[in-house]
Amino acid sequence: MACVSDESWVALPKMLSERLALREEDRHDDEQPSFFGSESTAYRLEKVFPVYALGIPKPDSDPANPASFSGDPIWDAVREEAKLEAEKEPILSSFLYASILAHDCLEQALGFVLANRLQNPTLLATQLMDIFYDVMMHDRDIQRSVRLDVQAFKDRDPACLSYCSALLYLKGYHSLQVHRVAHSLWSKGRKVLALALQSRISEVFGVDIHPAAKIGEGILLDHGTGVVIGETAVVGNRVSLMHGVTLGGTGKEIGDRHPKVGDGALIGASATILGNIKIGQGAMIAAGSLVLKDVPPRRCLKRVFRTCSCSM
């Protein structure tokens, strides 16, 4: 099962507690309390974050401070980061309020962001929000995956500065979450709508993932541009896919014809993997590789450059 490291669980409460400590020193006695209660924040984050991110039901809210903490540490981190960003860049305060602070949970904020990025004159943002809300609010697997995915971006992408930035700006994260909704719709027989979402993902983000493809959790889709994943492809948990990766067919097969990528694999930029082959658990595929055969677990496949000595 996908899970982030123990160090990652400690990093979030430490980061927030340090920020809150600094803010408490600057706050005067006559001002309103900060967004989080400083005394309970570190304790609750350390206690709740690993449990909830793993999909176990959240514990009862703190009766001493019920309004200041939602019980979802990822969402609380996103909100706190958004408030700090609004203070540093007031010109973005309206954008941050509409995208994050006006919402009650991560699913609602994510649905709002995705709907506004994918809308067009004939597929309205309000319609898309209804679709995303309906699917995400009733699918605990997606709720779990969107959190583990954003943790993967924060942990494994050096360019990802915060949970908030992943939610707002990273199209790799956005395309992955829209695919999860499309896959749920496809599984329920709503294939036309699922294909419509696939088309919009391709047009807006430059990422083409068939809605029938099965993708695990804790996924890093770095940059995202040019990624193509075929209909019968399967991607395991904690997999990292760089830009330009193709998980496609050879054109000579029908039925189950796309790659199966094991847990923890890393596939470099512009790597092309074709056919119903297996990429083993923890395998590493170098950038620019063409892979047509199975790759054993924990194998590092380096690209071999060959020069042609023939005369022109």
RAMOJO-V406509 format. One record per pair of residues at least 4 apart in sequence whose C-alpha atoms are under 6 Angstrom apart, sorted by the first residue. I is the first residue (numbers start at 0). J is the second residue. D is the distance in Angstrom with one decimal. If there is no record, write none. Layout:
# RAMOJO-V406509
<<I,J,D> <I,J,D>>
This chain:
# RAMOJO-V406509
<<1,236,5.5> <12,16,5.9> <12,41,5.1> <12,44,5.3> <16,41,5.6> <19,23,6.0> <35,67,5.4> <39,43,6.0> <43,47,5.7> <44,48,5.3> <48,72,5.5> <50,55,5.7> <51,55,5.2> <51,57,5.5> <54,143,5.6> <60,65,6.0> <61,65,5.3> <72,76,5.9> <74,105,5.4> <77,162,5.7> <77,163,4.9> <84,88,5.9> <85,89,5.2> <85,92,4.7> <92,96,6.0> <94,98,6.0> <95,99,5.7> <96,100,4.5> <96,101,5.5> <97,101,5.5> <98,108,5.9> <99,108,5.3> <102,108,5.7> <105,109,6.0> <106,110,6.0> <110,114,5.9> <110,128,5.6> <110,131,5.4> <114,118,5.8> <114,124,4.9> <114,127,5.1> <114,128,5.5> <115,124,5.5> <118,122,5.5> <118,123,5.2> <118,124,5.0> <128,132,5.9> <129,133,6.0> <131,135,5.9> <132,136,5.6> <144,148,5.8> <144,216,5.1> <147,217,4.6> <148,217,4.3> <148,218,5.3> <151,155,5.7> <151,217,5.3> <151,219,5.8> <152,156,5.2> <152,219,5.7> <153,159,5.6> <164,168,5.6> <165,169,5.0> <170,174,5.9> <171,220,4.9> <171,221,5.8> <171,222,5.4> <171,223,4.4> <178,182,5.9> <181,193,4.5> <181,210,5.4> <182,210,4.6> <182,211,5.7> <184,189,5.1> <184,193,5.7> <185,189,5.2> <185,190,4.7> <185,193,5.6> <199,203,5.9> <200,204,5.4> <201,205,4.6> <201,206,4.8> <201,207,5.0> <205,224,5.3> <205,225,5.7> <206,224,5.8> <206,225,5.6> <206,226,5.1> <207,227,4.8> <208,227,5.7> <208,228,4.7> <209,229,5.6> <209,230,5.0> <211,230,5.2> <212,230,4.9> <212,231,5.4> <212,232,5.2> <213,233,4.8> <214,233,5.9> <214,234,4.6> <215,234,5.8> <215,235,4.8> <215,236,4.5> <216,236,4.9> <217,236,5.8> <217,237,4.6> <218,237,5.1> <218,238,5.2> <218,239,6.0> <219,239,4.6> <220,240,5.1> <221,241,5.0> <222,242,5.6> <223,242,5.0> <224,242,5.2> <225,242,5.9> <225,243,4.2> <226,242,5.9> <226,243,4.7> <226,244,4.8> <226,245,5.8> <227,245,4.7> <228,246,4.8> <229,247,5.3> <231,255,5.6> <231,257,5.3> <232,257,4.7> <232,258,5.2> <232,259,5.7> <233,259,4.7> <234,260,4.8> <235,260,5.8> <235,261,5.0> <235,262,4.5> <236,262,4.7> <237,262,5.9> <237,263,4.7> <238,262,6.0> <238,263,4.7> <238,264,4.9> <238,265,6.0> <239,265,4.8> <240,266,5.1> <241,267,5.3> <241,268,4.7> <242,268,5.0> <243,268,5.6> <243,269,4.2> <244,268,5.9> <244,269,4.7> <244,270,5.0> <244,271,5.9> <245,271,4.8> <245,272,6.0> <246,258,6.0> <246,272,5.1> <247,257,5.4> <247,273,4.8> <248,256,5.5> <248,257,5.2> <248,273,4.9> <248,274,4.5> <249,273,5.5> <249,274,5.3> <252,256,5.8> <256,274,5.3> <256,275,4.6> <257,274,4.8> <257,275,4.5> <258,274,5.7> <258,275,4.7> <258,276,4.9> <258,277,5.9> <259,277,4.9> <260,278,4.7> <261,278,5.7> <261,279,5.0> <261,280,4.2> <262,280,4.9> <263,280,5.9> <263,281,4.6> <264,280,5.8> <264,281,4.3> <264,282,4.8> <264,283,5.8> <265,283,4.8> <266,283,5.9> <266,284,4.7> <267,284,5.7> <267,285,5.0> <267,286,4.0> <268,286,4.6> <269,286,5.8> <269,287,4.9> <270,286,5.3> <270,287,4.5> <270,288,4.7> <271,289,4.9> <272,289,6.0> <272,290,4.7> <273,291,5.6> <276,293,5.2> <277,293,4.8> <278,293,5.9> <278,294,4.8> <279,294,5.7> <279,295,4.9> <279,296,3.8> <280,296,4.6> <281,296,5.8> <281,297,4.5> <282,296,5.4> <282,297,4.2> <282,298,4.7> <282,299,5.8> <283,299,4.6> <284,300,5.0> <285,301,5.1> <285,302,5.8> <288,302,5.3>>
